Amino acid sequence: HEHIVRLEGFVEDLSKNIVWLIFLWEENGSLKDFAASHDWEIPERLWLIDDVARGVEYLHGRSPPICHGDLKSINVLVTSKCRAVITDFGSARRLSPKDLDTQYTLRWAAPELLMDDKPSLWSDIWALGWIFYEVMTNSIPFQNLQKDSIVIKHVIGAKLPSVTDHTRMSLILGLCSVIIKCWSISPHERPTAEHCRKSISWMVSSVGFCVFEQS
């Protein structure tokens, strides 16, 4: 898929039962760094998050669905053509009755994960909302909070940032609505990846084609 990084190979250590996956590194680095590297306008940022939404929609649409398990802007790369591709599948797995626990990153973790639930498609959607927020604001989740314990209290207590307080976000209320839904405390109240992608693709179609010009 065009928004999933290509697997180049793997290295296996049978004695330790460990496998290392080998993926391409992209010229423009991580989505986090790329989004902050220039003062991109709203259309360019929308194109990037549309790419991510399409990648997640593809993973969740497999049979059985694939849960990434550790979505964040650092785990998305930007190609030389300025297209976003999802990478770092160390936590990814197919959903089945024998699911295993996987690792996640605290600041992007859904509240149910902090209550010891297993990663799911719904926890991916929570993290997807944070990626949208990151790209539009150049801020990681709870950027002003230093202690993990405080972050956990904010997540479980639903003390989330107001997405409309940011100047750029206040100009695209449709995206604000999508992010707020992604951050629903109840997992099953969150939208599907398909719903997110359709909503954002509609926004992208309204702004037209984008050309990333790096000065």
Order of alpha helices (4+ residues) and beta strands (2+ residues): beta-beta-alpha-alpha-beta-beta-beta-beta-alpha-alpha-alpha-alpha-alpha
